[in-house]
């Protein structure tokens, strides 16, 4: 029999009977959300949790994110990243149109190269941060992060009368990441694959399937991405081909390793960067990422020029966080940003990504803070669901700041 609370109304009485929050509520599988072409293959490996990315189920981890982290550092791992939709821009004006979308100067991107780029809004905000692949003279792929760039690009192309075709193509990538990746890739494609420079791509045929292979990845480790053409039909075949070849190399299927990407200072769209964040605020005020002096115009140019001239009011920094070990970020331990205040209680930004690094044996994260609080050594209070912790601004990236490892 339920307890009656004297003087309480229906809402209060109902609240008294609630079972309490579920620590890690699941995501129901249903038809409204898309499935990666590799969905059923990745399921065979025991996906323990999903998130939703580009309206698609995304394997979060397979039960033990910390163990997956060590497999990435010591062996070789395969990731289902079919959620990274491939937006293809092709046609006679493909170069000029794509160059207009990003503040990066694409005259410096040759056929066969890849670039990390921002897609910017008129106010300089970040719409997306894809990997751009120039697969042909007048054909580009944008390997998209989690936002609807397809609709944005279609609208710009239509409004501007551009002679381009903007379409999602049936191409889906898997990532091969870790120090043993070179051995596995050599077995799959031959030793010549090892001659491919960092952030370049090659066209190959693997077991009768057309693929594009790029020397890229979301880890800061040695890595490759295999982009499968006609993925709806061939996803299972590609997966099984890689899995079989990977057995001598201790291949393991894992989810996106956020511990490693935080160590590397890599940004995650939707938390570290959003429409309300511009490239200068996240530390990308570099001529190679934001080229304000290039001949071509791009969306957001005047806003970013103004921001550079007048200065920015906040900056993304690395932070070390005291206290007991945090989680792995992708295990549900951080479902919202941690609020940051000065020791006097004045609001001072937020921690947007954080985790416990097993090899560094400390908690690390990325935080957006006012410029006045961005100097190395600055201390503040971080408010987490488990209570207050000490935070200190430190240098980032936390590991391998020159990215020597993935370039090796």
Secondary structure, DSSP 4 states (H G I P E B T S, - for coil): -PPP-TT--HHHHHHHT-----TT------TTSB--TTHHHHHTT---EEEEETTEEEEEESS-HHHHHHHHHHSEEEEEETTS-EEEEESTTHHHHHHHHBSS-GGG--TTBEEE--EE-TTSBEEE-PEEEEEETTEEEEE--SS-HHHHHHHHHHHHT---EEEE-SEEEEEEESTTHHHHHHHHH-GGGGGPPTTBEEEEEETTEEEEEES--SSSSSEEEEEEETHHHHHHHHHHHHHHHHGGGTEEE----HHHHHHTT---BTTTB-TT-BTTTTT---TTTS-TTSSS--TTHHHHHHHHHH--SEEEEEEEE-SS----STTTT-SSPEEEE-TTS-EEEEEEEEEEETTTTEEEEEEEEEGGG-STT-EEEEEETTEEEEEEEE-SSSS-TT-HHHH-
